[in-house]
């Protein structure tokens, strides 16, 4: 072992992470299949006939029967699921009865707006939540700590749609600093490439449009992020306060490292993992919370589509939307797990044993 | 006699609590010559560790601590120095070794990175590769043969004895003039502790480093120190060359402490009385009596 060249050791250190990734991908696939069955069944248990809702009150019994046959609704749930799985494997989620377009087209249109909102909110959680937690722990018991704890508590104690209304009233209505609704000003035309406006405007080199998109997303994203910021700050503080009691912090002090460096490096990194886990969960939970915030800020995301398809009992639309949200949730969790493995040498190296 | 490396004069320390001031150190004095190994011996709570932390300047920032007296390091009064200048001494001119090596090293950084940070205290511009080479050289000095593996490891992947060597190597990396060792290796098993102490002794001799060695273990002190101070409840009770004090312990507390060392022949350990009026007897100074 001693004579092993360094390269072999390095590859050895990578494999456990890859193994972790493979394991998480496999379990995610199983979860996704389970979710699809569940939502497939639930969507069909809700009372109401999708064919009748889609065709309207004037449709004849024959027309309804024909549509039911076309949608395979006249067959058992198991047969229907078989058709669904066969379609999904071909990348087809069926036709939405609400928009009369393929569900995949609908999702491709609405998902980027929601994802962009969530990504910006997640970035805010990290960019504000973690530093606030670090300051709070470093100045424990001082006024900065007390102020940060008060703010975090406020952030956690109200749901995001309440913050959405409050922020909109304060900073878009009374103090018109931010636009009140929408993704971008009406006079700006952006050619969609990815559907993420902040990326598309940058790709086009249109900085004015980029600034406009960022200006529009600021308030809804902040409303969505506030409770996550509060939670991340509180958890980071709590863990760092505990870490500060450890001998290695005293050792760092005995070596004369600055308090700032001790906070940002020696105390922060060992305390980061629980915060990351929480941010990951919050991130995924935002997919649900975004529905109401999107409604308040007239954000053309997946929320309006999701609500409409549920109300119209658009089976394909419901299943498609839920599947996409579940998949996003799982992907975010895998990313968080990998990040944690990279940050925590113990987890990274213990994968070898299992 | 040359000027002492460390000279503590009439040091008082008290903590402000809910019930008012509690004095922990009642005016202790201590000096260490350059390259000299001096032990500070006493039971837990006697004030050994706080003394070490005052020398390093770790207690001064505590709002509840009240410190009076003089601490001269290389002839300069630490209390009169700017906090910046005092701060600059830490990790460069003086460094410290702690009780439990494994929990004193940061668990989420590789040994190489922790070494790099330590070396940067003396030379802020030192590059990663250069620091790596320097660290490997110092690790070789503490008899670590596969330095590359150790440098790439995290503390939890190394044994306690290995971590102890790493900590000794780190503490001496910047060639400090004074090393403070607070119960080094107490968390290790006895043979490993003896090995690492031997290593440490050889290194500080080679580098001519002055050592303040804090311990409750008289056997270890006898092996390691040139001179020793016995401290009891914040007061020095006996001081002198190690041989002289062991040959002729005169203070009642020192005698009780020595009687409490377990013997291989068995017979049980005599208990030290929690307190005794005898222990309050004045300081016995072996050097003051014998002309040196």
Interface residues (C-beta under 8 A of the other chain):
Chain A: X2 X6 X9 X246 X247 X248 X250 X251 X252 X253 X254 X255 X256 X257 X258 X266 X269 X270 X343 X344 X345 X346 X349
Chain B: X56 X58 X87 X88 X89 X90 X91 X92 X95 X96 X98 X99 X100 X103 X104 X105 X106 X107 X108 X109 X110 X117 X118 X121 X146 X148 X149 X152 X154 X156 X157
